[in-house]
Amino acid sequence: MEPESLGAEQGASLPGPAEELVTLLGQDAALPKLSGGELDRELESKSDLIDDKEFDIPQVDTPPTLESILNETDDEEESFILEDPSLLNIDNIDTHSYDTSSLASSDSGDRTHLKRKKKLPDSSSLHGSVVRLSLLKGISAQIVSAADKVDAGLPTAIAASSLIAVGTSHGLALIFDPNQALRLCLGSTAVGAQYGAISALSINNDCSRLLCGFAKGQITMWDLASGKLLRSITDAHPPGTAILHIKFTDDPTLAICNDSGGSVFELSFKRVMGVRTCESRCLFSGSKGEVCCIEPLHAKTELRDHPITQYSLLAMASLTKILVIGLKPSLKVWMTFPYGRMDPSSVPLLAWHFVAVQNSVNPMLAFCRGDVVHFLLVKRDDSGAIHVTKQKQLHLHYDLINFTWINSRTVVLLDSVEKLHVIDRQTQEELETIEISEVQLVYNSSHFKSLATGGNVSQALALVGEKACYQSISSCGGQIFYLGTKTESDTELFIQ
């Protein structure tokens, strides 16, 4: 890919109608501050964890090459291939593969296995409610007003940090502060007519930059302090595909995007002699096994010096397996797991969180497709090698469409009938359930089908897209934000 070169500080001011909208709507924002609370309490009895030595994933004597892994043929679909193998210098890449028979068992994923898992114990009657679902009236009213005043369109995507960004179907990004006051209206309906709906959003760690991915494949970067357009990227990936995901890594100059062709790209942001550029590198091609979910490992400030952060780990879920790769110091595949057989309409899910196990804190990856959640503990040894250890599986009686960590012990699951389940990961106790169907959750189906560019996607990806709501749910500071067609709701959890 050729780098995109643009002048610095272009598109410097808000459009007239958008600036007026901020003025008109900013007066309606005298609502309480969205406090997250101190929820992440460490940690937890270790007595019920599976013994590492007993369940450690064995390393093979002769690790296969990256090429052999990515060209494996699964029963349902072939896995990844690299678009340009020479790009990654495959001969020098050491790839670890693991035996995952227990992860891919027919009982855990095969829909021909008729016996569903028994329900988790529900103890909400013992400890009372731990969930509070509330409508963000200020933001919701202003989204409706924006649709009326500047033809912003319907909400399509959300990203939450110390600011809340909401993308719309007409290409605008509305930026709200913690008091629900509208601070910025980024973009214009003219650009929206050219680029389509905002299909994905990402805010960087210090809340200074916003990335917007569009239904027709373009990407924009905005300065959240000034409201200026910094980059407009049109050649980061093949034309004719929508942006499904775009995510900053902990490195502010590095982001990852995933398009509706199933390919994954690394975006490197540079500034040379005052000119902002973006260099794109294809990590994986979707031609043999589309990726439909990506999740970089993020570390809180106090964990930025953790030795594993130097690898810039990225988890990716295709339609047949997951991979964990390191982007630094050079591209390397550390792990691959097949799903086994499952309902082809089920949504692949990935989520990272740092947890304390056996007196050390390390990242844990949760992944799911269907009704079994797998937890993998990722460690770095003294030699610099990364090892993966299976922890308890969580067997459910419902299919998931979203998985969110609240803290190292508590997770919130959203099932396919839009019911929330708050689960204690260690005891597997269901703390509470709550219906959120009244939110009228926004689904990302049209982007997975790439309708804005002619619908040229595989049937398998389009099927997954029917239940995909990746861009409609965002969490920050113990709160989870759910984006609906008529309302925006905030769920706060109070874990005792």
C-alpha positions as CSV (number, residue, x, y, z in Angstrom):
1,M,0.0,0.0,0.0
2,E,1.2,3.5,-0.8
3,P,1.1,5.9,2.1
4,E,-1.5,8.5,2.3
5,S,0.0,12.0,2.5
6,L,-2.0,14.9,3.6
7,G,-1.3,18.4,4.8
8,A,-1.4,18.9,8.5
9,E,-4.5,20.4,10.2
10,Q,-6.7,20.2,7.2
11,G,-10.5,20.6,7.6
12,A,-9.8,22.8,10.5
13,S,-13.2,24.1,11.6
14,L,-16.6,22.7,12.4
15,P,-19.2,22.9,9.6
16,G,-21.6,25.8,10.1
17,P,-24.7,23.7,10.9
18,A,-22.7,21.4,13.2
19,E,-21.3,24.4,15.1
20,E,-24.8,25.8,15.5
21,L,-26.0,22.4,16.7
22,V,-23.4,22.3,19.4
23,T,-24.5,25.8,20.5
24,L,-28.2,24.8,20.4
25,L,-27.9,21.5,22.1
26,G,-25.1,22.2,24.6
27,Q,-27.7,24.1,26.8
28,D,-29.5,20.8,27.5
29,A,-26.7,19.0,29.2
30,A,-27.0,19.7,32.9
31,L,-27.2,16.0,33.8
32,P,-25.2,14.1,36.5
33,K,-21.6,13.1,35.6
34,L,-21.2,9.5,34.5
35,S,-19.1,8.1,37.2
36,G,-17.7,4.6,36.7
37,G,-16.8,3.9,40.3
38,E,-13.9,1.9,41.6
39,L,-15.0,-1.6,40.5
40,D,-11.8,-3.4,39.6
41,R,-10.9,-5.1,42.9
42,E,-8.0,-7.5,43.0
43,L,-8.5,-10.3,43.4
44,E,-9.8,-13.4,44.3
45,S,-9.4,-16.8,45.7
46,K,-7.3,-19.1,43.6
47,S,-8.6,-22.3,45.0
48,D,-11.1,-22.9,42.3
49,L,-8.7,-22.3,39.3
50,I,-7.6,-25.3,37.3
51,D,-4.1,-26.3,38.0
52,D,-1.7,-24.8,35.4
53,K,0.5,-27.9,35.1
54,E,-2.4,-30.3,34.7
55,F,-4.0,-28.2,31.9
56,D,-1.1,-26.4,30.4
57,I,-1.4,-26.5,26.6
58,P,1.6,-28.6,25.4
59,Q,4.1,-27.2,23.0
60,V,4.8,-29.3,20.0
61,D,8.3,-30.6,19.3
62,T,8.5,-29.2,15.8
63,P,6.4,-26.0,15.6
64,P,4.8,-25.6,12.1
65,T,5.5,-22.6,10.0
66,L,3.2,-19.7,9.7
67,E,2.5,-20.7,6.1
68,S,1.4,-24.2,7.1
69,I,-1.0,-22.8,9.8
70,L,-2.5,-20.2,7.6
71,N,-3.1,-22.8,4.8
72,E,-4.7,-25.4,6.9
73,T,-8.1,-26.6,5.6
74,D,-10.9,-26.8,8.1
75,D,-14.1,-28.8,7.7
76,E,-16.1,-25.6,7.3
77,E,-13.7,-23.2,5.6
78,E,-10.1,-22.7,5.0
79,S,-8.1,-20.5,7.4
80,F,-6.0,-17.4,6.7
81,I,-3.5,-16.9,4.1
82,L,-1.0,-14.0,3.9
83,E,-1.6,-11.6,1.0
84,D,2.1,-11.3,0.5
85,P,4.1,-14.0,2.3
86,S,7.4,-12.3,1.5
87,L,6.2,-9.2,3.4
88,L,6.5,-11.1,6.7
89,N,9.7,-13.1,6.0
90,I,8.0,-16.4,6.8
91,D,11.2,-18.4,7.0
92,N,12.2,-16.5,10.1
93,I,8.9,-16.6,11.9
94,D,8.5,-19.1,14.7
95,T,4.9,-20.1,15.1
96,H,3.5,-22.1,18.0
97,S,0.4,-24.3,17.5
98,Y,-1.5,-26.0,20.3
99,D,-3.6,-29.1,20.7
100,T,-7.1,-27.8,21.3
101,S,-9.2,-31.0,21.2
102,S,-11.0,-30.0,24.4
103,L,-11.8,-26.6,23.0
104,A,-13.2,-28.0,19.8
105,S,-15.3,-30.8,21.3
106,S,-18.6,-31.5,19.7
107,D,-20.4,-31.0,23.0
108,S,-19.1,-27.4,23.4
109,G,-19.8,-26.2,19.9
110,D,-21.7,-28.6,17.7
111,R,-25.3,-27.7,17.2
112,T,-26.1,-31.3,16.3
113,H,-25.5,-32.1,19.9
114,L,-29.0,-31.6,21.2
115,K,-28.4,-31.4,24.9
116,R,-28.0,-27.8,26.0
117,K,-26.0,-26.8,29.0
118,K,-27.8,-26.6,32.3
119,K,-28.5,-23.1,33.6
120,L,-25.9,-21.4,35.8
121,P,-27.0,-20.9,39.4
122,D,-28.8,-17.6,40.0
123,S,-28.2,-16.0,43.3
124,S,-29.6,-12.5,42.7
125,S,-32.2,-13.2,45.3
126,L,-29.4,-13.6,47.9
127,H,-27.4,-10.4,47.2
128,G,-29.8,-8.1,45.5
129,S,-29.4,-6.2,42.3
130,V,-25.9,-5.5,40.9
131,V,-27.0,-3.8,37.7
132,R,-28.6,-0.5,37.1
133,L,-29.8,0.3,33.6
134,S,-30.4,3.9,32.9
135,L,-31.3,6.0,29.8
136,L,-28.8,8.7,29.0
137,K,-31.5,11.3,28.4
138,G,-29.2,14.1,27.4
139,I,-27.3,12.2,24.8
140,S,-30.4,10.5,23.5
141,A,-32.3,13.8,23.1
142,Q,-29.4,15.4,21.3
143,I,-29.0,12.5,18.9
144,V,-32.7,12.9,17.9
145,S,-32.3,16.6,17.7
146,A,-29.2,16.3,15.5
147,A,-31.1,14.1,13.1
148,D,-33.8,16.8,12.8
149,K,-31.5,19.9,12.8
150,V,-28.6,18.8,10.6
151,D,-29.9,15.6,9.0
152,A,-27.4,13.6,11.0
153,G,-29.2,10.3,10.5
154,L,-29.6,7.4,12.8
155,P,-26.9,6.3,15.3
156,T,-24.7,3.5,14.0
157,A,-21.6,3.2,16.3
158,I,-20.4,4.2,19.7
159,A,-17.0,4.5,21.5
160,A,-16.7,5.5,25.1
161,S,-13.7,6.9,27.0
162,S,-13.6,10.1,29.0
163,L,-15.6,11.3,26.0
164,I,-18.4,9.5,24.3
165,A,-18.5,9.4,20.5
166,V,-21.6,8.4,18.5
167,G,-21.4,7.9,14.7
168,T,-24.4,8.3,12.5
169,S,-25.8,6.9,9.2
170,H,-25.1,10.2,7.4
171,G,-21.4,10.3,8.3
172,L,-21.3,12.6,11.4
173,A,-19.5,11.9,14.7
174,L,-21.2,13.5,17.7
175,I,-18.8,14.0,20.7
176,F,-20.2,14.3,24.2
177,D,-18.5,15.1,27.5
178,P,-19.2,13.2,30.8
179,N,-22.0,15.6,31.6
180,Q,-23.7,14.6,28.3
181,A,-23.1,18.0,26.7
182,L,-22.4,18.0,23.0
183,R,-18.9,19.3,22.5
184,L,-18.2,18.6,18.8
185,C,-20.0,17.6,15.7
186,L,-17.4,16.2,13.3
187,G,-17.7,15.8,9.6
188,S,-20.6,16.8,7.3
189,T,-23.5,15.3,5.5
190,A,-21.7,16.1,2.2
191,V,-18.8,13.8,3.3
192,G,-21.4,11.3,4.5
193,A,-22.9,11.2,1.1
194,Q,-19.5,10.3,-0.3
195,Y,-18.2,8.0,2.4
196,G,-21.5,6.5,3.7
197,A,-22.4,5.8,7.3
198,I,-19.9,5.6,10.1
199,S,-19.4,1.9,10.6
200,A,-16.7,1.9,13.4
201,L,-15.1,4.2,15.9
202,S,-12.1,4.2,18.1
203,I,-10.7,6.7,20.7
204,N,-7.1,6.5,21.7
205,N,-5.8,6.2,25.2
206,D,-5.4,9.8,26.1
207,C,-8.7,10.8,24.4
208,S,-6.9,13.1,22.0
209,R,-7.7,11.3,18.7
210,L,-10.8,9.7,17.1
211,L,-10.7,7.3,14.2
212,C,-13.8,6.9,12.1
213,G,-14.3,4.0,9.7
214,F,-17.0,4.3,7.0
215,A,-19.3,2.0,5.2
216,K,-17.6,2.7,1.9
217,G,-14.2,2.0,3.2
218,Q,-12.7,5.4,4.0
219,I,-11.1,6.2,7.4
220,T,-10.8,9.7,9.0
221,M,-8.8,10.8,12.0
222,W,-9.9,13.8,14.2
223,D,-8.3,15.9,16.9
224,L,-10.7,15.7,19.8
225,A,-9.4,18.9,21.4
226,S,-9.7,21.2,18.4
227,G,-12.2,19.3,16.2
228,K,-9.8,19.4,13.3
229,L,-9.6,16.8,10.6
230,L,-6.0,15.4,10.7
231,R,-6.1,12.6,8.1
232,S,-8.5,11.3,5.5
233,I,-7.3,7.8,4.4
234,T,-8.7,6.3,1.2
235,D,-6.2,3.7,0.2
236,A,-5.5,1.7,3.4
237,H,-7.3,-1.4,2.2
238,P,-8.9,-2.7,-1.1
239,P,-11.7,-0.6,-2.4
240,G,-15.3,-1.8,-2.3
241,T,-15.2,-3.1,1.3
242,A,-16.7,-1.6,4.5
243,I,-14.7,-1.0,7.6
244,L,-16.0,-3.4,10.2
245,H,-13.6,-2.6,13.0
246,I,-11.0,0.1,13.6
247,K,-9.0,0.1,16.8
248,F,-6.1,2.1,18.3
249,T,-3.4,0.1,20.0
250,D,-1.6,1.3,23.1
251,D,1.0,2.8,20.7
252,P,-0.7,6.0,19.6
253,T,1.0,5.8,16.2
254,L,-0.5,2.3,15.5
255,A,-4.0,1.2,14.7
256,I,-5.7,-1.9,13.3
257,C,-8.6,-2.1,10.9
258,N,-10.7,-5.1,9.6
259,D,-12.8,-4.8,6.5
260,S,-15.8,-6.7,5.1
261,G,-13.4,-8.6,2.8
262,G,-12.2,-10.3,6.0
263,S,-8.7,-8.8,5.8
264,V,-6.8,-7.1,8.6
265,F,-4.5,-4.1,8.1
266,E,-2.0,-2.4,10.4
267,L,-2.1,1.4,10.1
268,S,1.1,3.3,11.0
269,F,0.7,7.1,11.5
270,K,3.7,9.3,10.9
271,R,4.5,13.0,10.6
272,V,7.4,13.9,8.3
273,M,8.3,17.6,7.9
274,G,4.9,18.6,9.0
275,V,3.0,16.3,6.7
276,R,0.8,13.6,8.3
277,T,0.9,10.2,6.6
278,C,-0.6,6.8,7.0
279,E,1.3,3.6,5.9
280,S,-0.8,0.5,5.6
281,R,0.4,-3.1,5.9
282,C,-1.7,-6.2,5.2
283,L,-1.4,-8.5,8.2
284,F,-3.8,-11.2,6.9
285,S,-5.9,-11.6,3.7
286,G,-9.5,-12.6,4.0
287,S,-9.4,-14.7,0.8
288,K,-9.2,-18.0,2.8
289,G,-11.0,-17.4,6.0
290,E,-12.4,-14.0,6.8
291,V,-11.6,-12.3,10.0
292,C,-14.7,-10.7,11.5
293,C,-13.4,-9.6,15.0
294,I,-10.2,-8.0,16.2
295,E,-9.0,-7.1,19.7
296,P,-5.7,-5.5,20.6
297,L,-4.4,-6.0,24.1
298,H,-4.7,-2.8,26.1
299,A,-3.0,-2.2,29.4
300,K,-4.0,0.3,32.0
301,T,-1.4,3.0,33.0
302,E,-0.2,1.0,36.0
303,L,0.5,-2.0,33.7
304,R,2.2,-0.3,30.8
305,D,5.6,-1.6,32.0
306,H,4.3,-5.2,32.1
307,P,6.8,-7.3,30.0
308,I,4.1,-8.7,27.7
309,T,3.1,-5.2,26.5
310,Q,6.3,-5.0,24.4
311,Y,4.8,-7.5,21.9
312,S,1.7,-5.4,21.1
313,L,-0.5,-8.5,21.1
314,L,-3.5,-8.7,18.8
315,A,-6.3,-11.3,18.9
316,M,-8.2,-12.0,15.7
317,A,-11.3,-14.2,15.1
318,S,-12.0,-15.7,11.8
319,L,-15.0,-17.8,10.9
320,T,-13.1,-21.0,11.8
321,K,-10.5,-20.1,14.4
322,I,-8.8,-17.5,16.5
323,L,-5.2,-16.3,16.3
324,V,-3.1,-14.3,18.7
325,I,-0.2,-12.5,17.0
326,G,2.5,-10.1,18.1
327,L,3.0,-6.9,16.1
328,K,6.3,-6.1,17.8
329,P,9.2,-6.3,17.6
330,S,8.3,-8.2,14.4
331,L,5.1,-9.9,13.2
332,K,4.8,-13.3,14.9
333,V,1.9,-15.8,15.4
334,W,1.9,-17.0,19.0
335,M,-1.2,-19.1,19.1
336,T,-4.0,-20.5,17.0
337,F,-7.3,-22.3,18.1
338,P,-10.0,-23.8,15.9
339,Y,-13.6,-23.5,17.1
340,G,-14.8,-26.9,16.0
341,R,-18.3,-27.2,14.7
342,M,-20.9,-24.7,15.7
343,D,-23.9,-22.8,14.4
344,P,-22.6,-20.8,11.4
345,S,-24.7,-17.8,12.4
346,S,-23.1,-17.5,15.8
347,V,-20.9,-14.4,16.4
348,P,-17.2,-14.7,17.2
349,L,-16.3,-12.7,20.3
350,L,-12.9,-11.7,21.9
351,A,-12.1,-9.8,25.0
352,W,-8.9,-9.2,27.0
353,H,-8.4,-8.4,30.7
354,F,-5.4,-8.5,33.1
355,V,-6.1,-10.9,36.0
356,A,-4.1,-12.1,39.0
357,V,-3.4,-15.8,39.1
358,Q,-0.9,-17.5,41.3
359,N,0.6,-14.3,42.6
360,S,1.2,-12.7,39.2
361,V,-0.8,-10.5,36.9
362,N,-1.1,-11.5,33.3
363,P,-3.5,-10.9,30.4
364,M,-6.4,-13.3,30.0
365,L,-8.2,-13.7,26.6
366,A,-11.9,-14.7,26.6
367,F,-13.2,-16.0,23.3
368,C,-16.5,-17.5,22.3
369,R,-18.6,-18.5,19.4
370,G,-21.9,-19.8,20.5
371,D,-22.6,-21.0,24.0
372,V,-19.1,-21.8,25.5
373,V,-16.7,-19.2,26.7
374,H,-13.0,-20.2,26.8
375,F,-10.5,-18.4,29.0
376,L,-6.8,-18.4,28.1
377,L,-4.1,-17.1,30.4
378,V,-1.2,-15.6,28.4
379,K,2.2,-15.5,30.0
380,R,5.7,-14.5,29.0
381,D,8.6,-16.5,30.4
382,D,12.2,-15.4,31.2
383,S,13.4,-16.3,27.7
384,G,10.8,-14.1,26.1
385,A,8.5,-16.9,24.8
386,I,4.8,-16.6,25.3
387,H,2.9,-19.5,26.8
388,V,-0.9,-20.0,26.9
389,T,-2.8,-21.9,29.6
390,K,-6.4,-22.9,29.5
391,Q,-8.5,-21.9,32.4
392,K,-12.1,-22.9,33.3
393,Q,-14.6,-22.9,30.4
394,L,-18.0,-21.3,30.9
395,H,-20.8,-23.4,29.6
396,L,-24.0,-21.5,28.9
397,H,-27.6,-22.3,28.0
398,Y,-27.8,-19.4,25.5
399,D,-25.8,-18.1,22.5
400,L,-23.8,-14.9,23.0
401,I,-23.6,-11.8,20.9
402,N,-21.4,-9.7,23.2
403,F,-18.9,-10.4,26.0
404,T,-17.6,-7.6,28.3
405,W,-15.2,-7.7,31.2
406,I,-16.2,-5.4,34.1
407,N,-13.3,-6.4,36.4
408,S,-11.0,-9.4,36.7
409,R,-13.7,-11.5,38.3
410,T,-17.0,-10.2,36.8
411,V,-18.2,-10.4,33.2
412,V,-21.4,-9.2,31.5
413,L,-22.8,-11.3,28.7
414,L,-25.5,-10.4,26.2
415,D,-27.4,-13.2,24.6
416,S,-29.1,-13.4,21.2
417,V,-32.5,-12.5,22.7
418,E,-31.0,-9.3,24.2
419,K,-30.8,-10.4,27.8
420,L,-27.9,-9.4,30.0
421,H,-26.3,-11.9,32.3
422,V,-23.9,-10.8,35.0
423,I,-21.5,-13.7,35.8
424,D,-18.9,-14.3,38.5
425,R,-16.1,-15.9,36.4
426,Q,-14.6,-18.0,39.2
427,T,-17.7,-19.4,40.7
428,Q,-19.7,-19.3,37.4
429,E,-22.5,-17.9,39.4
430,E,-25.1,-15.9,37.6
431,L,-25.4,-12.7,39.7
432,E,-28.3,-11.1,37.8
433,T,-30.1,-11.0,34.5
434,I,-31.8,-8.1,32.9
435,E,-33.8,-7.5,29.7
436,I,-32.5,-4.7,27.4
437,S,-34.7,-5.3,24.4
438,E,-36.3,-1.9,25.0
439,V,-33.0,-0.3,24.0
440,Q,-33.6,-1.5,20.4
441,L,-30.0,-2.3,20.0
442,V,-28.3,-1.2,16.7
443,Y,-26.9,-4.2,14.7
444,N,-24.1,-3.9,12.2
445,S,-25.7,-6.2,9.6
446,S,-25.6,-3.8,6.7
447,H,-21.8,-3.3,7.1
448,F,-21.1,-7.0,7.3
449,K,-23.1,-7.4,4.1
450,S,-21.2,-4.3,2.7
451,L,-24.5,-3.0,1.2
452,A,-23.0,0.5,0.6
453,T,-20.5,-1.0,-1.8
454,G,-22.7,-3.5,-3.6
455,G,-22.9,-6.4,-1.2
456,N,-19.9,-8.3,-2.4
457,V,-19.2,-10.4,0.7
458,S,-19.3,-14.1,1.4
459,Q,-22.6,-15.7,2.5
460,A,-20.8,-16.9,5.7
461,L,-19.8,-13.4,6.7
462,A,-23.2,-12.0,5.9
463,L,-24.8,-14.7,8.1
464,V,-22.6,-13.8,11.0
465,G,-23.5,-10.1,10.5
466,E,-27.2,-10.8,11.2
467,K,-26.4,-10.8,14.9
468,A,-23.3,-8.6,14.9
469,C,-23.4,-5.7,17.3
470,Y,-19.7,-5.0,17.9
471,Q,-20.0,-1.3,17.3
472,S,-23.1,-0.8,19.4
473,I,-21.5,-1.6,22.8
474,S,-18.6,0.1,24.5
475,S,-17.3,-0.1,28.1
476,C,-15.3,2.3,30.2
477,G,-14.7,2.6,33.9
478,G,-17.2,0.0,35.0
479,Q,-19.9,1.2,32.7
480,I,-21.2,-0.4,29.6
481,F,-22.9,1.8,26.9
482,Y,-25.5,0.3,24.6
483,L,-26.5,2.1,21.5
484,G,-30.1,1.8,20.4
485,T,-32.1,3.2,17.4
486,K,-34.2,5.4,19.7
487,T,-32.3,5.5,23.0
488,E,-28.8,5.2,24.4
489,S,-28.6,3.4,27.7
490,D,-25.8,3.1,30.2
491,T,-25.5,0.1,32.5
492,E,-23.6,0.6,35.7
493,L,-22.6,-2.4,37.8
494,F,-22.1,-2.4,41.5
495,I,-20.1,-5.4,42.5
496,Q,-19.9,-6.1,46.2
